[in-house]
Amino acid sequence: MDENYMQLAIKEAEKAREVDEVPIGAVIVFNDEVIATGFNKRERSQETLSHAELLAIQEANRKIGSWRLEDCTLYVTLEPCPMCAGAIVQSRIKRVVYGASDPKAGCAGTLMNLLNDSRFNHQVELTSGVMESECSQLLKDFFRTLRKQKN
């Protein structure tokens, strides 16, 4: 089941790539139904907060009518950064499933794990590495193309 939802997150990431954004996609599931999606829009919007996870969280809040997403699962193609990990904890998302690890900003186990820090009043179930090679390849291809364009 995780792979099915991760495939949808990858489709969101592909939408980002099509508009020259870093290809990161997110999907939020509640009661086995996709209630929100998002893809990275930071370059187009020139807004720091336009990460895929945050856009999906905002959409899910509107859909559910609450800031609490307690019974939701977030699928995201790249390990959440500190900002997104904080928003995940604050929104009380139950579970996060991510594809590729992020060695530069990953805060769901790589650099640190904000999602499972017992000092917070909420901890998040975590599954990593789902469709990791596909998620990683999207990013590698994007940055390879970007480097070629700059040369």
Disulfide bonds with the S-S distance in Angstrom:
none
